[in-house]
Protein backbone atom coordinates (compact mmCIF):
# COMPACT_ATOMS: atom_id res chain seq x y z
CA UNK A 1 0.00 0.00 0.00
CA UNK A 2 2.80 2.44 0.89
CA UNK A 3 4.67 1.56 -2.31
CA UNK A 4 1.53 2.16 -4.41
CA UNK A 5 0.95 5.49 -2.70
CA UNK A 6 4.57 6.58 -3.25
CA UNK A 7 4.41 5.54 -6.92
CA UNK A 8 1.11 7.41 -7.39
CA UNK A 9 2.58 10.58 -5.86
CA UNK A 10 5.82 10.48 -7.88
CA UNK A 11 3.99 9.78 -11.16
CA UNK A 12 1.60 12.66 -10.53
CA UNK A 13 3.97 15.08 -8.79
CA UNK A 14 3.45 18.04 -11.17
CA UNK A 15 -0.32 17.71 -10.89
CA UNK A 16 -0.10 17.30 -7.12
CA UNK A 17 1.95 20.50 -6.78
CA UNK A 18 -0.38 22.53 -9.01
CA UNK A 19 -3.41 21.04 -7.29
CA UNK A 20 -1.86 22.05 -3.98
CA UNK A 21 -1.18 25.62 -5.12
CA UNK A 22 -4.68 26.03 -6.50
CA UNK A 23 -6.03 24.27 -3.44
CA UNK A 24 -4.12 26.75 -1.29
CA UNK A 25 -5.98 29.56 -3.03
CA UNK A 26 -9.24 27.69 -2.52
CA UNK A 27 -8.40 27.27 1.17
CA UNK A 28 -7.82 31.02 1.51
CA UNK A 29 -11.17 31.65 -0.17
CA UNK A 30 -12.90 28.95 1.89
CA UNK A 31 -11.50 29.93 5.28
CA UNK A 32 -11.65 33.66 4.54
CA UNK A 33 -15.31 33.57 3.55
CA UNK A 34 -16.12 31.20 6.40
CA UNK A 35 -14.56 33.54 8.96
CA UNK A 36 -16.32 36.56 7.44
CA UNK A 37 -19.69 34.79 7.43
CA UNK A 38 -19.29 33.45 10.97
CA UNK A 39 -18.45 36.93 12.21
CA UNK A 40 -21.37 38.61 10.47
CA UNK A 41 -23.70 39.84 13.14
CA UNK A 42 -21.47 39.48 16.16
CA UNK A 43 -19.34 37.22 18.30
CA UNK A 44 -18.56 33.86 16.58
CA UNK A 45 -18.67 31.97 19.88
CA UNK A 46 -22.37 32.79 20.23
CA UNK A 47 -23.35 31.39 16.81
CA UNK A 48 -25.47 28.26 16.57
CA UNK A 49 -24.21 25.00 15.08
CA UNK A 50 -26.53 25.56 12.13
CA UNK A 51 -25.12 29.04 11.50
CA UNK A 52 -21.57 27.65 11.44
CA UNK A 53 -22.61 24.86 9.06
CA UNK A 54 -24.36 27.25 6.63
CA UNK A 55 -21.30 29.51 6.64
CA UNK A 56 -19.12 26.47 5.98
CA UNK A 57 -21.11 25.23 2.98
CA UNK A 58 -21.40 28.64 1.31
CA UNK A 59 -17.65 29.17 1.61
CA UNK A 60 -16.98 25.69 0.24
CA UNK A 61 -19.28 26.28 -2.77
CA UNK A 62 -17.40 29.42 -3.82
CA UNK A 63 -14.04 27.67 -3.37
CA UNK A 64 -15.24 24.70 -5.46
CA UNK A 65 -16.07 26.86 -8.48
CA UNK A 66 -12.69 28.62 -8.23
CA UNK A 67 -10.80 25.35 -7.81
CA UNK A 68 -12.57 23.50 -10.62
CA UNK A 69 -11.97 26.31 -13.08
CA UNK A 70 -8.24 26.60 -12.40
CA UNK A 71 -7.62 22.85 -12.07
CA UNK A 72 -9.38 22.21 -15.39
CA UNK A 73 -7.21 24.76 -17.16
CA UNK A 74 -3.81 24.46 -15.50
CA UNK A 75 -3.47 21.24 -13.52
CA UNK A 76 -5.22 18.57 -15.55
CA UNK A 77 -5.60 20.50 -18.84
CA UNK A 78 -9.04 19.09 -19.49
CA UNK A 79 -11.48 21.30 -21.33
CA UNK A 80 -13.82 18.68 -22.72
CA UNK A 81 -17.07 17.54 -21.15
CA UNK A 82 -16.94 20.37 -18.63
CA UNK A 83 -20.46 19.85 -17.30
CA UNK A 84 -19.77 16.18 -16.59
CA UNK A 85 -16.41 17.01 -15.06
CA UNK A 86 -17.85 19.83 -12.94
CA UNK A 87 -20.59 17.55 -11.61
CA UNK A 88 -17.97 14.94 -10.73
CA UNK A 89 -15.74 17.59 -9.12
CA UNK A 90 -18.71 18.97 -7.19
CA UNK A 91 -19.56 15.43 -6.03
CA UNK A 92 -16.02 14.86 -4.79
CA UNK A 93 -16.12 18.30 -3.16
CA UNK A 94 -19.45 17.48 -1.53
CA UNK A 95 -17.94 14.35 0.00
CA UNK A 96 -15.06 16.46 1.29
CA UNK A 97 -17.43 19.15 2.58
CA UNK A 98 -19.55 16.62 4.44
CA UNK A 99 -16.52 15.02 6.05
CA UNK A 100 -15.12 18.46 6.88
CA UNK A 101 -18.50 19.53 8.25
CA UNK A 102 -18.57 16.45 10.48
CA UNK A 103 -15.07 17.24 11.70
CA UNK A 104 -16.08 20.83 12.50
CA UNK A 105 -19.24 19.69 14.27
CA UNK A 106 -17.42 17.03 16.31
CA UNK A 107 -14.47 19.18 17.31
CA UNK A 108 -16.61 22.21 18.27
CA UNK A 109 -18.70 19.88 20.48
CA UNK A 110 -15.41 18.97 22.18
CA UNK A 111 -14.73 22.67 22.79
CA UNK A 112 -12.34 23.33 19.89
CA UNK A 113 -12.63 26.78 18.31
CA UNK A 114 -14.64 26.61 15.05
CA UNK A 115 -11.79 28.23 13.05
CA UNK A 116 -9.26 25.71 14.37
CA UNK A 117 -11.66 22.83 13.73
CA UNK A 118 -12.03 23.95 10.11
CA UNK A 119 -8.24 24.00 9.62
CA UNK A 120 -7.63 20.62 11.30
CA UNK A 121 -9.63 18.74 8.68
CA UNK A 122 -7.94 20.27 5.64
CA UNK A 123 -4.92 17.93 5.13
CA UNK A 124 -7.05 14.79 5.17
CA UNK A 125 -9.63 16.33 2.83
CA UNK A 126 -6.85 17.47 0.45
CA UNK A 127 -5.43 13.96 -0.01
CA UNK A 128 -8.82 12.32 -0.49
CA UNK A 129 -10.03 14.93 -2.96
CA UNK A 130 -6.82 14.95 -5.04
CA UNK A 131 -6.92 11.19 -5.40
CA UNK A 132 -10.61 11.04 -6.31
CA UNK A 133 -10.38 13.99 -8.72
CA UNK A 134 -7.24 12.66 -10.40
CA UNK A 135 -8.74 9.23 -10.93
CA UNK A 136 -12.34 10.18 -11.75
CA UNK A 137 -13.11 13.83 -12.50
CA UNK A 138 -10.04 14.49 -14.62
CA UNK A 139 -9.54 10.96 -15.90
CA UNK A 140 -10.31 10.06 -19.48
CA UNK A 141 -14.03 9.99 -20.19
CA UNK A 142 -15.27 8.05 -23.16
CA UNK A 143 -17.68 10.22 -25.10
CA UNK A 144 -20.60 8.17 -26.34
CA UNK A 145 -23.04 11.04 -26.59
CA UNK A 146 -23.52 10.50 -30.34
CA UNK A 147 -23.63 6.71 -30.19
CA UNK A 148 -26.73 4.62 -30.31
CA UNK A 149 -26.74 3.08 -26.83
CA UNK A 150 -28.23 -0.20 -28.04
CA UNK A 151 -25.51 -0.60 -30.68
CA UNK A 152 -22.86 0.30 -28.10
CA UNK A 153 -24.19 -2.30 -25.65
CA UNK A 154 -24.23 -4.96 -28.37
CA UNK A 155 -20.65 -4.11 -29.45
CA UNK A 156 -19.42 -4.35 -25.88
CA UNK A 157 -21.18 -7.69 -25.40
CA UNK A 158 -23.64 -6.42 -22.81
CA UNK A 159 -26.57 -7.51 -24.99
CA UNK A 160 -26.44 -10.54 -27.25
HUNORSUL-V396334 format. One record per pair of residues at least 12 apart in sequence whose ideal C-beta (glycine too) atoms are under 10 Angstrom apart, sorted by the first residue. I is the first residue (numbers start at 1). GAP is how many residues later the second one is. Records with the same first field share a line. If there is no record, write none. Layout:
# HUNORSUL-V396334
I=GAP + GAP
This chain:
# HUNORSUL-V396334
5=122 + 126
8=122 + 123 + 126 + 127
9=118 + 121 + 122
12=63 + 118 + 119 + 122 + 123
14=61
15=56 + 59 + 60 + 61 + 62 + 115 + 118 + 119 + 123
16=59 + 110 + 111 + 114 + 115 + 118
17=58
18=52 + 53 + 56 + 57 + 58 + 59
19=48 + 51 + 52 + 55 + 56 + 57 + 107 + 110 + 111 + 114 + 115 + 119
20=55 + 106 + 110
21=49 + 53 + 54
22=44 + 45 + 46 + 47 + 48 + 49 + 51 + 52 + 53
23=40 + 44 + 47 + 48 + 52 + 99 + 102 + 103 + 106 + 107
24=102
25=38 + 41 + 42 + 45
26=33 + 34 + 36 + 37 + 38 + 39 + 40 + 41 + 42 + 44 + 45 + 67 + 100 + 103
27=36 + 40 + 91 + 92 + 95 + 98 + 99
28=35 + 38
29=30 + 31 + 33 + 34 + 35 + 36 + 37 + 38
30=26 + 28 + 29 + 30 + 31 + 32 + 33 + 34 + 36 + 37 + 67 + 70 + 88 + 92
31=28 + 32 + 84 + 87 + 88 + 91
32=27 + 30 + 31
33=22 + 23 + 25 + 26 + 27 + 28 + 29 + 30
34=18 + 21 + 22 + 23 + 24 + 25 + 26 + 28 + 29 + 70 + 80 + 81 + 84
35=20 + 24 + 79 + 80 + 83
36=19 + 23
37=14 + 15 + 17 + 18 + 19 + 20 + 21 + 22
38=13 + 14 + 16 + 17 + 18 + 21 + 76 + 77 + 80
39=16
40=15
44=69 + 70 + 71
45=63 + 68 + 69
47=61 + 67
49=55 + 56 + 59 + 60 + 65
51=63
52=49 + 52 + 53 + 56 + 62 + 65 + 66
53=48 + 51 + 52
55=49 + 59 + 63
56=41 + 44 + 45 + 48 + 49 + 58 + 61 + 62
57=37 + 40 + 41 + 43 + 44
59=38 + 59
60=33 + 34 + 36 + 37 + 38 + 40 + 41 + 65
61=29 + 32 + 33 + 36
63=30 + 34
64=22 + 25 + 26 + 28 + 29 + 30 + 32 + 33
65=21 + 24 + 25 + 28
67=22 + 26 + 62 + 66
68=14 + 17 + 18 + 20 + 21 + 22 + 24 + 25 + 65 + 69 + 70
69=13 + 17 + 20
71=14 + 18 + 59 + 62 + 63 + 66 + 67
72=13 + 14 + 17 + 65 + 66
75=55 + 58 + 59 + 63
76=57 + 58 + 61 + 62 + 63
77=61
78=59 + 60 + 61 + 62 + 63
80=60 + 61 + 63
81=60 + 61 + 62 + 64
84=53 + 57 + 59 + 61
85=48 + 51 + 52 + 53 + 54 + 56
86=51
87=50
88=44 + 45 + 48 + 49 + 50 + 51 + 53
89=40 + 43 + 44 + 47 + 48 + 49
90=47
91=41 + 42 + 45 + 46
92=36 + 37 + 38 + 39 + 40 + 41 + 43 + 44 + 45
93=32 + 36 + 39 + 40 + 44
95=30 + 33 + 34 + 37
96=25 + 26 + 28 + 29 + 30 + 32 + 33 + 36 + 37
97=28 + 32
99=22 + 25 + 26 + 29 + 30
100=17 + 18 + 20 + 21 + 22 + 24 + 25
101=17 + 20
102=19
103=14 + 15 + 17 + 18 + 19 + 21 + 22
104=12 + 13 + 14 + 15 + 16 + 17
105=12
106=15
107=13 + 14
